[in-house]
Amino acid sequence: MKADVEKEMEQLVNEEPEMPAVVRETLDATYATIQSQAKRRQKKFGWKKAAAAACAFVIAGGLLLNNDEVRAKIQAFFSFEDRGIEQAMSNGFGQENPSTAVDQEIGITLQRSFADGNKLGLSFLVEFVKPSMLEAGISEVSMDFRVKNGDGEYIEEFIPDTKVLKGDGGYASGLEQNNPVLNEETGIVQYDVVFSSNRGSFPILKDAVLEVESINIFYEKGTLQKINGEWNLPIANQNDRNNNQSVEYVMADSSSGIQVLAAKADPTSFNLKFAVDQLFEDETPFVFAMKLMDDKGNEYRNDSFSMEAENGQTIISTNFPITSYDQFERVQIIIDGIGEVELLRK
């Protein structure tokens, strides 16, 4: 068994995963909205008796985390073409916490995670004990799962409408997912997920558990195979948001037509909340109209935003792909047709 697993992992290391891409964006948090308003970018991809399987899977996980070449590939697992996440990963912000659960002859390992107020990322390695469980022609693999914090609050529930919510949620405003590795011959799949919060409201993860309820296997012929089970995976505790992990910014001129309510750079992104003294019928004036310019003149665009009306004002919350690791002394926010404002590091 060990030799077989080592051989499979060697094949995995030597293969170059194919990652053609399609675009999917969304402006809301729930699973249903992600499905019905699919506008965020999503990458698409070409898609062993319990105790023995668990043992083999732990061996595989150990090989994965101790092999330098594979470790380098793990660094790229959160490759969503997101500059902020890439900055965070290259600075060691991601946490390795291999926790494994086995059910239905399928082992799931949560290899790596990261979290700050703006983004929550999870990287899974899935091993089908019997590769024959998979038919040929897989197009993608995903999961139905919930993230429960140590205080019992369900932070996120990525489930279909046919399942009942266990919490209020409301933190996430978008999701991206991909399969950087998919090998139907060996039954090994990599599944990565990143949740975003335009309001920068993700709570600190402490004694959190990830509850996987189903594995979804989509085939190119248009069919779906759903495997229900129970895989509970502890998530590494998130470090407190201090020790210079966040950098706050304030307005240089309070007379600007754009009133910045909060501006903070975290390890994965720059969260901005601002108000405009005007009510708009819809989000059209802000779509593709916002950009951030750093102190070197480089421009950055946001992917999505949240919009609400309050006391005659329009409130916008969004994230830009610069981070606290950039340590910019000043940045400029520009909204085409509305105005601009300079922010100074606090």
Disulfide bonds with the S-S distance in Angstrom:
none
